[in-house]
Amino acid sequence: MDELDHSLISLLRTNARMNIADLAHKLGVSRGTVTNRLRKMEDTQVIVGYTVRLKPEAEPERIRAWMGVLVEGNQTRQVIASLLGEPGVSALHDTNGRWDLLAELEARSMSELSQVLERIRLISGIRSTETSIHLTTYR
């Protein structure tokens, strides 16, 4: 990937619905160049999809939380596979510091969040977890 690819990705992060003509104009290249770059990044799975981001206020009933996960011994891969299969985990991050993994959780109610936490606690290879509920998002 070169600087043009990085600039294209930056524009798409700002607005994934920006049309090819606008992308080309902002980048100072032809529409064909943008189309070819996008196709290449999609084919090589640099870009794996396009999504919609909602302001947290748009889904006030949605409960979001962070969970720090401490993995027991050498079981990180098994724990990651299990967490990726958990529908309440919206994103999973490898990290350093106190926790081995950081999971973003989403639920429609406190009851549903409780069920997600219970299922995660049963995953073999997890030594301990700590969960913090998102109260307000500023950015």
Phi, psi and omega per residue, in radians:
M1 nan 2.394 3.131
D2 -1.933 -3.014 -3.085
E3 -1.066 -0.644 3.115
L4 -1.095 -0.762 3.106
D5 -1.066 -0.763 3.132
H6 -1.108 -0.702 3.105
S7 -1.148 -0.696 3.108
L8 -1.091 -0.797 3.114
I9 -1.094 -0.697 3.125
S10 -1.060 -0.765 3.103
L11 -1.115 -0.707 3.140
L12 -1.200 -0.554 3.071
R13 -1.135 -0.604 3.111
T14 -1.271 -0.713 -3.119
N15 -2.685 1.660 -3.099
A16 -1.190 -0.192 3.136
R17 -1.690 0.061 3.141
M18 -1.064 2.312 -3.086
N19 -1.347 2.864 -3.068
I20 -1.006 -0.737 -3.114
A21 -1.088 -0.760 3.132
D22 -1.180 -0.697 3.085
L23 -1.056 -0.809 -3.132
A24 -1.062 -0.777 -3.139
H25 -1.069 -0.829 -3.120
K26 -1.133 -0.564 -3.125
L27 -1.551 -0.222 -3.122
G28 1.252 0.587 3.122
V29 -2.289 3.046 3.137
S30 -1.349 2.809 3.078
R31 -1.099 -0.622 3.112
G32 -1.080 -0.689 3.114
T33 -1.101 -0.783 3.124
V34 -1.098 -0.812 -3.136
T35 -1.031 -0.801 -3.128
N36 -1.144 -0.722 3.123
R37 -1.110 -0.771 3.122
L38 -1.090 -0.807 -3.137
R39 -1.045 -0.760 3.140
K40 -1.107 -0.762 -3.140
M41 -1.202 -0.551 3.061
E42 -1.251 -0.752 -3.133
D43 -1.108 -0.628 3.138
T44 -1.590 0.089 3.111
Q45 1.050 0.520 2.916
V46 -1.212 -0.758 2.996
I47 -1.793 2.086 -3.095
V48 -1.901 0.001 3.099
G49 2.911 2.974 3.107
Y50 -2.160 2.574 -3.014
T51 -2.493 3.013 3.058
V52 -1.968 2.325 3.050
R53 -1.875 2.283 3.119
L54 -1.876 2.574 3.003
K55 -1.165 2.491 3.140
P56 -0.935 -0.568 -3.134
E57 -1.182 -0.323 -3.132
A58 -1.238 -0.389 3.106
E59 -2.239 1.210 -3.028
P60 -1.099 -0.437 -3.132
E61 -1.404 -0.267 -3.114
R62 -1.271 2.236 3.111
I63 -1.766 2.260 3.128
R64 -2.092 2.559 3.141
A65 -2.628 2.757 3.000
W66 -1.860 2.455 3.064
M67 -2.265 2.095 2.996
G68 -1.462 2.351 -3.078
V69 -2.162 2.207 3.038
L70 -1.792 2.117 -3.073
V71 -1.606 2.448 3.134
E72 -1.466 2.188 3.040
G73 1.003 -2.321 -3.034
N74 -1.858 0.790 -3.030
Q75 -1.977 0.369 -3.059
T76 -1.014 -0.791 -3.098
R77 -1.089 -0.723 3.133
Q78 -1.155 -0.715 3.135
V79 -1.148 -0.771 3.111
I80 -1.021 -0.824 -3.137
A81 -1.038 -0.734 3.135
S82 -1.167 -0.756 -3.130
L83 -1.167 -0.629 3.110
L84 -1.173 -0.390 3.090
G85 -1.528 -0.076 -3.139
E86 -1.512 2.073 -3.088
P87 -1.098 -0.394 3.129
G88 -1.378 -0.167 3.118
V89 -1.602 1.954 -3.115
S90 -1.545 -0.402 3.089
A91 -2.759 2.663 -3.131
L92 -2.400 2.308 -3.065
H93 -2.212 2.380 2.963
D94 -1.428 2.445 -3.059
T95 -2.548 3.046 3.036
N96 -2.048 3.090 -3.135
G97 1.668 -2.564 -3.038
R98 -1.099 -0.653 -3.068
W99 -1.896 2.559 3.083
D100 -1.390 -0.642 -3.105
L101 -2.335 2.663 3.048
L102 -2.199 2.058 -3.109
A103 -1.862 2.363 2.992
E104 -1.658 2.200 -3.093
L105 -1.947 2.572 3.049
E106 -2.392 2.460 3.107
A107 -2.637 2.761 3.141
R108 -1.518 -0.253 -3.121
S109 -2.731 2.930 3.076
M110 -1.130 -0.616 3.110
S111 -1.098 -0.766 3.109
E112 -1.143 -0.714 3.099
L113 -1.065 -0.713 3.103
S114 -1.041 -0.702 3.110
Q115 -1.165 -0.692 3.095
V116 -1.066 -0.833 -3.135
L117 -1.068 -0.696 3.126
E118 -1.114 -0.758 3.124
R119 -1.121 -0.700 -3.131
I120 -1.163 -0.691 3.125
R121 -1.064 -0.431 -3.122
L122 -1.484 -0.102 -3.124
I123 -1.230 2.187 3.122
S124 -1.157 2.346 3.099
G125 1.797 -0.115 3.080
I126 -1.626 2.106 3.134
R127 -1.404 -0.826 3.118
S128 -2.778 2.842 3.111
T129 -2.434 2.815 3.004
E130 -2.510 2.220 -3.052
T131 -2.028 2.384 3.066
S132 -2.202 2.268 -3.140
I133 -1.495 2.371 3.058
H134 -1.197 2.251 3.075
L135 -1.774 -0.867 -3.128
T136 -2.475 2.450 3.056
T137 -1.964 2.230 -3.083
Y138 -1.697 -0.345 -3.137
R139 -2.701 nan nan
